[in-house]
Amino acid sequence: MPSGDEGGLPSALQWNRIIIYDPVPEWWIREADAQLQRELVVIRLETMQKILQVQSEGLAAAMNVLRQ
């Protein structure tokens, strides 16, 4: 989804954040035991950490291209 202030950039250069949804419904997590809940939270955090790392690498690559 564009941020709303794209400064006349072509659509290929506009920010388009992709939201990745967790497939496990919240009601199911609330019904799980405490150990499983902890494990699922760890998985969620690890997934978000990896996503943010890839996004960071992509931004760094884009900045390098723009600096050339």
Secondary structure in CASP SS format (residue, H / E / C, confidence):
PFRMAT SS
TARGET T0000
AUTHOR 0000-0000-0000
METHOD secondary structure of the structure
MODEL  1
M C 1.00
P C 1.00
S C 1.00
G C 1.00
D C 1.00
E C 1.00
G C 1.00
G C 1.00
L C 1.00
P C 1.00
S H 1.00
A H 1.00
L H 1.00
Q C 1.00
W C 1.00
N C 1.00
R C 1.00
I C 1.00
I C 1.00
I C 1.00
Y C 1.00
D C 1.00
P C 1.00
V C 1.00
P C 1.00
E H 1.00
W H 1.00
W H 1.00
I H 1.00
R H 1.00
E H 1.00
A C 1.00
D C 1.00
A H 1.00
Q H 1.00
L H 1.00
Q H 1.00
R H 1.00
E H 1.00
L H 1.00
V H 1.00
V H 1.00
I H 1.00
R H 1.00
L H 1.00
E H 1.00
T H 1.00
M H 1.00
Q H 1.00
K H 1.00
I H 1.00
L H 1.00
Q H 1.00
V H 1.00
Q H 1.00
S H 1.00
E H 1.00
G H 1.00
L H 1.00
A H 1.00
A H 1.00
A H 1.00
M H 1.00
N H 1.00
V H 1.00
L H 1.00
R H 1.00
Q C 1.00
END
